[in-house]
Amino acid sequence: MSENISFPVDGMTCASCAARLEKVLNRQPGVQATVNFATEQAQVQLDNPAEDLEHVFAAVRQAGFQVEQSALDLDISGMTCASCATRLEKVLNRQPGVQAAVNLATEQAHILYVPGVSDPQSLIAQVEKAGFGGQVHSAEMMQDQSTKRRQHWLAERNSFLLTLVLSLPFFIEMVWMFFEHRDFMPAWVQLLLATPVQFYCARHMYQGAWKSLRSGSANMDVLVVMGTGIAYFFSVVVMVTGAHQPVYFEASVAIITLISLGKLLETRAKNKTTSGIESLLKLQPQTAHVETADGVTDQPVASVKKGDVFVVRPGESVPVDGLVLEGQSDVNEAMLTGESVPVFKQPDSQVFGGTMNANGALRVRATGVGNETVLSQIVKMVEQAQGSKAHVQRLADKVAGVFVPVVIGLACLTFFAGWAITGHFTWSVVSAVSVLVIACPCSLGLATPTAIMVGTGLGARAGILFRNADALELSQKLTTLVVDKTGTLTEGKPVVSDVLPAGGYETESLLAVACALEQNSEHPLARAVMTYGQQVQSKPVEMTGFEAVPGMGVQAVSGSDKISLGAPRFMSQQAIACDDALIEQLEQEGKTVIVVARSGAVMGYIALSDRVRAEARAVVQTLRKAGIKIVMLTGDNQRAAAAVASALGIESYEAGVLPADKARHVEQYRGEGQVVGMVGDGVNDAPALAAADVGFAIGAGSGIALETADVVLMNSDLNSVPDAISLSRATLRKIRQNLFFAFFYNILGLPLAAFGLLNPVLAGAAMAMSSVSVVSNSLLLNRWRPRPHSSGQGE
């Protein structure tokens, strides 16, 4: 039966694009399509939507367009192990146009879907059909997550305490049998105590196993239920028939008790891994003092709108982002930048929601509210990073996907082979139970995401924001780091050091022309010229016909004269003769020279200097010691670049690089097989940041930095770069340790259980502690600290 489906298409620029795409789609077998340029929608009629839709999407992409996708984050409940996460991921990815990643540690699913083909309701329905619970994630819900996790932990604790009380006599009996070699409790008493443990205290395991089997797969709950169920029912049969065989009620009870303890400890440890993002959420106050017609009134932060004026009193947190209208105060911005030194605020200063006002009252106009605040963007970035998957996790996911069926097969093989070889039915049953119980895919599923959660949380507190797990993973592999000069290695605040008019011109007239040409530019050098002109009260002359030449300079017309301002090479292109000796002298001092010319003759020279950051040389040395090659790119002249490179100990640099060419240099290094990082200011360097394997935007609060860079360094201290790399290396060490432990545990434990060398109770204890050990090892990452910047030494 055919079905009509509409979906959005991105990249069409005219009606001919729509017509071309329509022809492409109609050439696909079994497809009838119409494409609407006005609505940017494609409507297709498919004979077999389940199979043909992906071919349609592929055809759209091959034609040079994009199928527009929307993002959705779901909070998932009911997952008990890595197999659950893998199974749910497969279910979601089977839906047309859906790309999903399910994270066991965060209990979230990050989904990209095509509107019109899927929607949140249908995706949630698929989650529920797979046996789990799902609801759309939101900031308001996340604030309640801590309370829900606390309630869940209390419920698990109470359930465990009941299990412990009922199982305590069995543990006493095990100790008793070790010394007396005979039963402490009659079999009927054991049955009486074991039954509620098996069917009430472990009911959530039965529920999880049933949901998993109903959806056509198996998870950890299936292994536990099978193992403990075999031990329990075997013992019941022995009692009923009066066979001369030992009963194993204590094994089933002890396994359930130990696994419940392990899950309790695992839940508590997992809760600690979310502390980083929860601490960020707690920073924003709930109330704002908003000015109204009736005076200053207290209003919920959620009701504050752009343009509202609010008051921040001493000792209070700033409710939302805003611009200071009145007042002066020191504001602690450590929650954004990791820098503990307060920042002085005065009228026209920007303040950010969640930062702490220290000693003065501020009157502020709201400029960013709700999801638009810098704090909200940071929380969103951290959430995305914690919910993403690193490449190193893929092997673990593949193993977890087939783990449980393999273990069940191994248990069956252990039972039948053991019975056939030894002739001991009981020994074979016990060995099979041990195999089922010892297996634990949870440790594989938790090894990577728990370390990433802790690492990204630590980074956020230090002002280092990783966009995703790949950025965190790749940062420790960097071999080459390309660094922009202006605003990165230098302070980015150039000042005019020399104004040198040529013969026949005066300083005042030179500055008047220069200020007129630079008044509409946002370039740091232009702002420096304007600032200097304002200081000496220079009045710009009137000009028309402004024309900017990127990376070179600017031209305009004053009267009948053509005026030019720019780099010496810009003048050379126009055959304007300059004083090369003077320019060389200034550039050798590390200064940038701007030439002003009128009607083909030089009016004079303006030299600007930009101080190198105090920490730059120590940072360069630290990175070089870490085995990373440093390359400086700058649009500045060769001699000024050489002076800065020499001062910082940088051996490789490229001068005269236009902004558009920086990305080409990055691609060149990548083409040589290098893993390349790019450090820039996040605005002019956006193409190069995007081209690098890892882009670092320093001192960034700008939207383009948050959108383009892989790592956003919220403060303006270069030390954050080696700190980010250090944190990446520390996190990847933990991931490798966790994966080694998880694989080693199963590789060692399963053969021991299969050969009858592992008691089921010990197997249950080992299985319970494996996940706890992995999560606890991830929490040890909290010992990481940023480098002590004063000494320039890292951990």
Buried (B, 14 or more C-beta within 10 A) or exposed (E): EEEEBBBBBEBBEEEEBBEBBBEBBBEBEBBBBBBBBEEBBBBBBBEEBEEBBEBBBEBBEEBEBEBBBEEBBBBBEBBBBBBBBBBBBBBBEEBBBBBBBBBBBBBBBBBBBBBBBBBBEEBBEBBEEBBBEBEEBEBEEBBEBBEEBEEBBEEBEEBBEBBBEBBEBBBEBBEBEEEEEEBBBEBEBBBEBBBBBBEEBBEBBBBBBBBBBEBEBBBBBBBBBBBBBBBBEBBBEBBEEEEEBBBBBBBBBBBBBBBBBBBBBBBBBBBBBBBBBBEBBEBBBEEBBBBEEEEBEEBEBEEBEBEBBBBBEEEBBBBBBBBBEEBBBBBBBBBBBBBEEBBEBEEEBBBBBBBBBBEBBBBBBBBBBBEBBBBBBBBBBBBBBBBBBBEBBEEBBEBBBEBBEEBBEBBEEBBEBBBEEEEEEBBBBBBBBBBBBBBBBBBBBBBBBBBBBBBBBBBBBBBBBBBBBBBBBBBBBBBBBBBBBBBBBBBBEBEBBBBBBBEEBEEBBBBBBBBBBBBEBEBBBBBBBBBBBEEEEBEBBEBEEBEBEEBBBBBBEBEEBBBBBBBBBBBEEBEBEBBEEBBBBBBEBBBBBBBBBBEEEBBBBBBBBBEBBEBBBBBBBBBBEBEBBBBBBBBBBEBBBBBBBEBBEBEEBBBBBEBEBBBEBBBBBBEEEBBBBBBBBBBBBBBBBBBBBBBBBBBBBBEBBBBBBBBBBBBBBBBBBBBBBBBBBBBBEBBBBBBEBBBEBBEEBBBBBBEBEBBBBBBBBBBBBBBBBBBBBBBEBBEBBBBEBEEBEBE
